[in-house]
Amino acid sequence: MLTDDADRYIALRRSLGFKLAKTARHLAAFARYAVDRGDTHVRRETAIAWTAAVSSTPRSHQRRLGEIALLARFLHAEDRAHEVPHYHSDHGAATRPAPYIYTSEELARMLDAAGNLRRQKPSPLRRHIYVMLLGLLASTGLRISEALNLRLDDVLPDGVLHIRQTKFNKSRLVPMHASVVEALWAYLEVRRRFAGTDDHVFLSVDAKPMPLGTVESTFHVILRMAGVGQDRSRRPRIHDLRHTFATRVLEQCAMRRDDVARDFVALSTYLGHASIRHTYWYLEATPDLMGDIAAAAEALTEGEIA
């Protein structure tokens, strides 16, 4: 049955380290749709009809069709009656949006704004939470999901965070600067006095795990209060704190060849990237950084020619 085939395909790919949360939902919905039509195998006509019905943009249409095509290829290897739909893998290909790189002065204003958020009952923790959360993201480059998933046991006594089973099912240890460690322990002491039994480091006003939507909406309030990025058509994102961290680290890299390679590997590991090629992208983040790297590369070339 197609629903079982889709479940089996997802289980296999997850065993290889993929999470596929959206893909699993999409394929389950497609399989139910196909079964309701009386299909026992993947049919191109059914795939096209379903993706057209549920997709709001050409890009999402092609993405869903591509997911079905990969499933169909997997099943076609076992049973040639499965049809593989055609799709354009590069349809509407979009470049990664340029990140907003926060200045030190902007970050300071954002932390001040977080410290002046309106109090919410019944929790008096709101200001403490957002000062600590923004400070932690800016100083460690954590993904917001990683920060929100932190548990008390993940804060190790030697000033290291244990980031568990995040993107690509990878875990890693993240050392923190002494000033961040001090701030985090002070926050946890305040949290201990007011929080309930939930062991997440960051909690909502009802003492439950903090929803991402709540954080994002509050983050935009903080940006307005701090006057950061309000004149831009594309608003700065909370994820840009991670971009800012990576960019600032690379700007401080030594420019000798061996040092650049070492620093890139260290940063890639620290950020939890699956491949170092994802770290290379940060070279494009600021003109200053590109100029520095270009100058270093030119110097290396001249050295080899000499």
N, C-alpha and C positions, 0 to 999 in steps of 0.2 A: 504494500500500500504506500502511496506517495508520502503520506505523513510520516510513516515509519522510516522511509528512505531519507527524508529530509532530516529527521532526528539523528539517524545513523551518520549522515554526512557531517552534521554539525559536531557530533560527539568525536568523530575522528579528527577534525581540524582543531578542536579544542585540546585534544590530547597532544597536539603538536605545538601548543602554546598560544593559539589565537583565542580571543574572547568572543567576538562575533555576536554581540548582544543584539544589535539592530538586524544583522543578517539573519539570525535565528528567527526573529519575529517576522521578518519579511518572507522567509521561505516557509515558515509554518502557515502563514496566511495564504501564500500562493498554493501550497499543497491542499489546504482545505477548499479553496476555490476550485482547483482542478478536480478534486474528488467529487465535489458537488456537481460538476459538469459531466461526471461519469468517466473521467480519464483515469487510466491505470498507469500511464507513462507520461513523461514530460512531453508536451506538444508545443511546437512553436506558436501556433495560433492561440492557444490558451495563454501562453506566457505573454504574448503581445497584448492580448485583451486585458489581462489582469494588470499589467504594468501601466497601461493607458488609463485604466479606471482609478488607480490609487496614486498616481504620480502627479504632482502639482507643477513640476518644471521639466523641461527636456533633460536636464542633468540627472534629476532623481529618477526619471524614466529609464535612462540608460544604465544608471547604477543598479537599479533593481533587476533590469534585464540581464546585466552582467552577473549578478548573484545567481540567477536562475541558470544561466549558461554554465557556470562553474559546477553547479549541482548536476546539471544534465551531462556534462563531460564525465563526471565521476560515475554516474549511473550508466552512461553509454558504454563504459569499459566493461560492465557486467552484462548489459542487455542492450543490443543495438537498436531496439525498438524505441529507446528514448531519443528525442530530437533535441539538438542543441540550437537554441535561438541565436540569430546573428545580432551583434550589438557593437557599438563604437566605443572602444575603451577610452578614447581621447575626446569624446564628445563634450564640447563646452568646457574643455580643460581650463582650469583657473589657476593663476599663479598664487602663491601664498601671499596674503596681504602683508604689507610692510608693518612691522610691529611698532608700537608707540614706545619709545625708550624714555623712561622717566628720568628727569634730572634729580640730583640729590636734594635740591631745594624743593622740588615738587613732592618728592617722597616725604620730606619733613612736614610740608603743609598737609599732606594726606593723613599722616599719623596724628597731627594736631586736630584735624577735622574728626578723625575717628574717636579721639578722646573727648570730643564735644558732642557726640551723638546724643539725641534725646533719650532719656532713660525710659525703659519699658518695664511695666509690671507684668508678672511678679518677679522677674529676674533683674537684679542690679548689675549683671555681668556684661551687658551689651557693649559698653565702652571698652572695658578690659579685653573682651573677646576680639573686637575688630582692630584694636591697636596691636595686640599680639599676633593675630592672624596676618595682617598686612606686613608687619615687621618680619615675621617668619618667612613669608613668601619672598619678600624682597632680599632677605639675607641668605637664603638657601636655594632659591630657584625651584622649590617644590611645585609640583602640579597642585592646583587647588583641590582636586580629588584626593590627592595623597595627604594633604594637610587635614581635610575634613574627616578622613578615615583614621587618623591617628588615635590610638588608645593610650591610656595612661602607662601601660606596660611598655609601650614603644619608646617612651622617653627614658633612655638608659642613664644611669647615674654618672657616667663619664662624659656627659655632654654630647651624646650621639643619639640620633633618631634612627629607629629601626623602621624602614619603609617596607611594608609587607605586600607581596603579590599584587603589584600595581600593573601598569600598562605592560603588555607582553608577558604577564605572569612573572615578572622579575621582582626580586627583593634586593634591598641594598642598605648599607649603613651610611648615614649622612652626618658627618661631624659638624658641629656648630661653633661659631666664634664665641669666645668667653662672654662677651657682652650679651649675646643672644641667649646663651645658657642662663645667665643671671636673670634676664628679663622673663624667660620662660618659667623658671622656678618661682619667681615672684607672682607671675600670673596663676600658676597652679596652686599657690597658697591661697590666693583670693578665691579661685574656683572651688577649692575644697570647702570653704566656709559656706558657699551658697548652692552648690550643685547637689543633685540627688544621687541616685545609685548608678546611673549610666556612666560608663568608663571612657566615653569619647572625650578627647581633649577640648574640643570646641562644641558647645551645646547651644541649642536655640532657647528662646525665652521660656519654653515649657519643659526644659531640661531633657530634651530629646536630641538625637544627632542633628546637626545643622544641615538643612536642605541647601543644595547648590543655588536654587532660585532665590532663596532669601539672601544669601551672600551676595549674589550678583546685583540684586536690586539695591541693597544697602551700599554696595561698592559705588554705584552710580550716584547715590546720595552724597557719599564722601567726596567723589570727584567734583560735584557741584559746589559743595561747601569749600573745597580747597581751590576752586577755580582752575582745575587742571583739564586741559583738552576740550574745553567747552566751545572753542571756535572751530572745531574740526567736524567735517561731515561724518566721518567714521569715529565713533567714540573710542577712547582707550579701553582696553579690556583688562580684567584681572589677570589673565594669562600673560599679558605684556610685562608683568612683574618678573616672570620667569625669563622672558626674552631680555629684559633689562639686566638681570643678574648675569646671564651668560655673556652678554655683550661687554659688560664692565670687566668681567674676568678675562676675556680675550684681549681687551685693551691693555691689560696689565702684563700680558705674556711677554717673556723675553723673546727677542727676534732671532736668536740663533736657531739653526735648523733642528738640532736635537731637542732644544728646549720647546720649540713650537710643537713638535710631534708629541713630546711628553705631556705638555699642558693640554693638548687636544684630547688625548686619551684619558687623562685625569678628569677633565671637565665632562667628557662623554659618560664616563662611569658615574661621576657624582650626580649628573642629571638623570641617570637611568635610561639613556638612549639605547635602543636595540642595536643601532649601528652608528659608527662614527660619522657616516655621511649626513646624519641628521644634525650633528654638531657643526659640520661645515657650513650649513645654511646661515649660521649666525654671523659669518663673515660679511654678509650683505646688509647687516642691520644698520650700520651707521657709516657715513662717508669717512669719518676719521679712522675707523677701524679698517676699512678697505684701503685707505691711503697708507696706513702703517704696514699692513700685510704686503701691499704692492711694493713699498719701498724695501721691505725685508727681502722679498723675492728678487728684486732687481739687484740688491747687494749680493745675494747668494750667487746669482748668475754671473755677476762681474768677478766674484771671487773664483769661480770655476774657470772663467776665461783666462784670468790672470795666471 
